[in-house]
Structure formats: structure tokens, C-alpha cells
Amino acid sequence: QRLRPSWLLLLQLLFLAALIVALARPFVWTMAAQGDHLILVIDSSASMAATDVAPTRLDAAAQQARRLAGDLGADVPVTLISAGRETRVLLSDSRDRQRLSQALEGLRPGLGGADMTTALELAAAIATGEPEAQIVVLSDGGVALPDRLDSAAKMRYVPIGASRENQAISAFSLDPGHTGFVRVTNYGRQPVERRLLVYGYSDGAIGSQDGQLLTVRDVALGGGESTGFTLPDLPLEVVALQARLEGEDDLALDDRAWAVAPLVSGAQIQVVGPGNRFLETA
């Protein structure tokens, strides 16, 4: 039978379509910042020197920060916090986008982790009394977050980095008994093969290219695995060791490490008091 035009049927179909759309709750992803005060917390730990995003993760985070600030009105203030071993406020409540760009250009990755707990607590304190403020954290995720954070401001996390494939010299030591220890860890998920070289240095050769090659080890590690090596009976003249991992990964910073023997020298001890023959004998 031929379908006859019916306004009632059309209205029913439109209502049904509107109901389906409402239940589906459509949305559009946006990276734009909002609010009356943008507080940027940028992770400046050592892992932000990784090159899985060009040129480095930290540069990519700075670029994202510029874009977030650029999407806001010129009258919206921006605060910039660097979260490294120490938390630093590089820019406070500023509307000067040129100063923000200069502060972002001065960011450098550190040699350790990031104290993100202190950085977020500081950001929350700055946002106190500003319910329309927004805190944006730009990080590769390799940080510890506080268990609880009280803040009236909205908070957003922007992930930086595309890979987790990294191997590192995770432990390295040289004790006074001329025994060394080195541990290699695969922080990635894929199995890898790397070559470990350990050089020894005498007192006058530290920092030069005159190291003596002491050992070469081929290391095969599965995802998340680590292995350690002991280096016994090192030459007596060796006062420092350098370990190197041959090959490439996303973070070259932790592919080399130094271990220096602790300085051991004589010391005079004076016992003050009525006397203790056990201490005097020792």
C-alpha cells in the first residue's frame, strides 16, 4: 500500500530521533581551556626528555601550553608551575603571553623525578577562592599523584608521549672493596636486547676518554624485567666506573651512569665523659 503523507507520523519520527540522540548523549572532544584563571602544571622530570614525540616530550608539553593559553581571552591570567625535583612557580597570575612564552622556552628536564604532589597542592592553593579557575596538568604519567587533593578548581590532565619503550641503568655502585654492581631494567613491554659496557677510571682519568673497558655483557630482557651483575675484584687503581648501554630507545639520558667509590680516610675520635672501656677498645 502506498504510504500516505502524515504530519502526525512525521512528528512521531522526529520525536523518536530526538529521544535517541538524547539517550546517546553526543559530545565533541575539545582541548580548549576554560575559566577565569589558567594554572598550568608541567612535568619537568627526566622522562620528559624522551624523544618519542618530536623534539622532546617537554617541548611538546610547552607547545600544548601555548595553545591552551592562546585559546583564552587576552584578559585571562595564566600561572605556570614547573614540577621537577623542586616545584617552581615560573609565572604568576600574568596576562602577558610573551612572558609565558619566554618561561616555557626556559623549561629544561631535570635529572630525577617530579614532585607532583607538592606542585598540585600549590596549584590548588593558588586557585583558592577562584571557583572558575582551571588547573591543567601536562605530564607523561610517570609521576606519583596525591591520594587526596581538595580544590574547588576544575582539573584536567593532558597526556604527553606516545611510547613507554625505554631501558635504563637503574642501579650502579662501587664499594671501597673494589666490587661493582650494575642493574639494567626494561621499563617497556616489548622484549629487547642491549649491550652493556662497563669502563674503569683511575683517579686522574675521571671524565676523560681514557677509561679501561672492564666487561661487556649482552643483555636480553622481557617486558618489565631487570637483571643485575656483580663486578668483583676490580683493579686497585679504579676509583670510578662508567656503564653504557649500546643501542637506542626513547630516553638516552638513562643509558649512561657513573659510580664513584666513597672516600675513605682516617679520622680522630675523642670520647668525652667518665670513660668507657668498650668505646676505647673499639
Phi, psi and omega in degrees: 000138180294135179285123181269139177301134180216119178295326179295318178296320179296318179295323178295319179294319178296320178295319179296318179296318179296322179294319179296316179297320180295319179291328180287340178050064181293150179211166179236127176293136176218144177258006184290144176273157179224170174107177182263354180204120180261120179249111183263126175244111184250126176292121179241033178286174183298326183293343178285358174274359180298149186251021178290341167239135188278143350281328173215167177298322181294320176296321178295322177295319178296321179295318176298320180297318178299318181293320178299315179292325180292335179284346180272165174291156183294342181269002180271122182286154181232136172244135182242124180240129176261123182253095174241213173301324174243146178269128182231136173268108183273337179207133185237117170049051186249141174259002182274103182290336177292319177295323177297315180298319178295320179294321178293323178294333181276358180292136177225140176291142179276193181251007181220205181275191181239131176275075184290332179299311179296319181297317181288324176296321177295317179298319179295323178293321179296325182277359180301131181081005178235080183297339180265007177285156178229131177257124180242122180257124177247112187204160175273002175089356181274049183224162176264132181258153179294148179294327182215136180221118179266114179207134177279345182282152174289145182232138180226147177244127177249110182288140178238135179109149183238355187217156175236018183275104182208137173243150187212155166277101190270345177206141183201128182209158176220116183265166183298341179277015178059048172234130180252160176217135178221139178236136178245132183235137173260107180276354179273182181260342183268144175294144183221162172231123179230158177250129181256129176239135179238126180248146175250147183229137173278178187299322183271357186250005181296132180087356179259182178265014185265030180287151179263123180291117185262323182202152175230126180231134171270123187247123174246122184229137171279176180299126179077005182269161175216158178214149182237152180230139173258138181245089184274164172052051176288155178304144184297330182282352181283121178243354179208151178235148172232130177250139180227139173256119177280151183105183184232148170214192185285341183226104182281344186299323184261018176270357176227146179206153178243147172227127182242134180294137178295144181286124179243122181216166179290155180215146176263134181239128178247123179267120181256123180147189184288350179111142179215110189293336178291316178293320181295321178294319178297000000 
